[in-house]
Amino acid sequence: MIDLHTHSLLSDGVLLPVELVQRSKARGYQALAITDHCDFSNLEFVIGSLKKFIRSLPREPGINVIAGVELTHNYPEQIPALVKKARKLGAEIVVVHGETLVEPVPEGTNEAGIKAGVDILAHPGLIKPELVELAAQMGVHLEITTRKGHCYTNGWVAGLARRFGARLVLDTDSHLPEDLTRWEDAKKIAQGAGLSVSEIEEMRNNSLCLLQKIMSKRNRRR
């Protein structure tokens, strides 16, 4: 499992980053991105804390750990500046909390996130077809999620991604230990969204490509 969207107690998760890493390893994870919720009030704190944590890990931790953020419930007009600042501060992956059906996310968030060139638009809800087409053009990944509630629109997102050639990734949006999902179980959720075996493998390859890009950038900075 390459999970590029999870949360620690640096935002509203319940696990220390190191607990999240150990529990992910136990479930056979290859990579884990810790992407705690951020706005302008805590961006420096979260990214700085995660970078410090990753530097503290053993040289061979047995799992790739990535420092990221999920820009959450921000006003759409704030998103471009937040994305730019997050990258400048060293976020290795930038996620925007999309317009899920189960939370009052401001209208226009999906569009703002895509236009800002985020890595992943998480659980984008009943995203408009023209925005899925734009995501495909800009290389923004759309998320298929295992998380309860957010997963209600997985089928809608999968169908439009197929139509327009948008890239998909499969993440858990974990907040609790039990949210962490083995790949075999995650695949079943993707199949339930109407994705074929080959499409699921392509989705995993999309996550792998993102991971390889991140690790390559990290190695060049050393």
Secondary structure, 3 states (H helix, E strand, C coil): CEEEEECCCCCCCCCCHHHHHHHHHHCCCCEEEEEEEECCCCHHHHHHHHHHHHHHCCCCCCCEEEEEEEECCCCHHHHHHHHHHHHHHCCCEEEEECCCCCCCCCCCHHHHHHHCCCCEEECCCCCCHHHHHHHHHHCCEEEEECCCCHHHHHHHHHHHHHHHCCCEEEECCECCHHHCCCHHHHHHHHHHCCCCHHHHHHHHHHHHHHHHHHHHHHHHHC
